[in-house]
Amino acid sequence: MRLSTSAIAIAALAASFGSASAMQPVRAGLLQCQGGQNVGFVVGSTTSLECVFQSDGHRPNPTSQRCAALGFDLGVTDHTRLTWA
C-alpha cells in the first residue's frame, strides 16, 4: 500500500510539471525606445528616450522618458535603442 501511494504521488507530481512546461508565455505587448546622443560624465549621465508601447488590438501609446544614472560613467553614445517584450 505504501509503495502504491508513493507511486501515485510521484506520477501526479510529474504530470503537473509536464503541463506547466506546456503553457504558452503571455505577451502583453512590446515597448520600443530610441534616444539620441548620450554624454556620460564622471559622476553620472542622463538620456532622453522616446518610447512607444504596442499591444495587439490597441493603438500605439507614445511616451517620453528621461533616464538618469549616478556613478562612474564616462563616454559618448551615438544612438540608444531599447526593446522590451
Sequence and secondary structure as in RCSB ss.txt:
>XXXX:A:sequence
MRLSTSAIAIAALAASFGSASAMQPVRAGLLQCQGGQNVGFVVGSTTSLECVFQSDGHRPNPTSQRCAALGFDLG
VTDHTRLTWA
>XXXX:A:secstr
 HHHHHHHHHHHHHHHHHHHHTS      EEEEEE  EEE SSEEEEEEEEEEE TTS  EEEEEEEEEES   E
EES EEEEE 
